[in-house]
Amino acid sequence: MGYITGVRRNGTEYTPKFIAAIVEETCIGCGRCFKVCAHDVLAFEELDEDDSAKMFMTVANPGNCIGCQACGRTCSKKCFSFEAVEI
């Protein structure tokens, strides 16, 4: 099996890696990834423990991910994992 590939302007191929998961325990809910994602992939979720205001990110619309990995590059806690998609 192969992977989904793309072609850059200069004609070289690349394999995009799409968001697989976010480690909720590591996420601090800063929102940097949410701000950088223009494709409505991420959403805030509130941790409902003893009226705490703890927020973290979730993958709300994984089908919208284009594989740019901008969210992972902006994450200071490295909460994201990515994987290529087999075809």
N, C-alpha and C positions, 0 to 999 in steps of 0.2 A: 504494500500500500504506500501511496505517496501522501504528501501534505499539500495543503492549499498554498500556492505561491503567488507572488505579485512580481511586477516588472517596474523597475525604476526608470526615470527619464533617460538615463544613459544606456538602457537595455539590459542591465544586470538584474538577475532574479534575486528575490529574497523570500523568506518564509516568515509571515507575520505570526506573532504569538498572542493569542487571545487570553483574556482574563479567565482564570480558573477558579480562584478563591481569594478571600481576604481573611487573614487571621484576626478574628474579633478580639482576642485577648491582648494582642499587641497594639491594635488600632487605638489612637487617642482621640479620634473624632475631630481632627483639626480642620478638615474640609478642603485641604489643598487639592487632593485628587478630584473631588467633586467639582471644584472650580475649573480645573484644567480639562475635564472631559466634556466635549461638546456634543456627545451622542446619547446623553441620558441613560448611561449604563449604571451609574451608582445612585444610591439613596442613603439618607441618614436613617438610623434606627436607634431608638432610645432604649437603654438598659433600664428595666423597670424594677429596680431593687431599692427599697426603703426611700423612695422619693429622691433618688440621686439624679443628677442631671447628666450622667454619663451617656455620651453618644458614640456610635461607631458607624462605620460605613458597611453597606451590604451591596451585593451585586443584584440590582433590581431587574435589569433588562440585559442579560448576557448576549442576546441575539443582536443587540445594537453595537456591540464592540467591533471595532475595525482593526484591532491588533496593533495599534500605535504604541502602546505601553507607556503613554505619557503619565498616566496615573501612578504607575510604579516608579517612574523616575522622580516624581515630585514627593513621594512618600519618604519622610525622614525615618520612619520606623521599619521600612521594608516589609510591610504587611502583605503585599500582593504576590500571588504566584500566577504564572502564565504558562500556556502550553500551545503547541501548534495543533492544528485540526487536521485529522486524516481524512482523505477523500476516498 
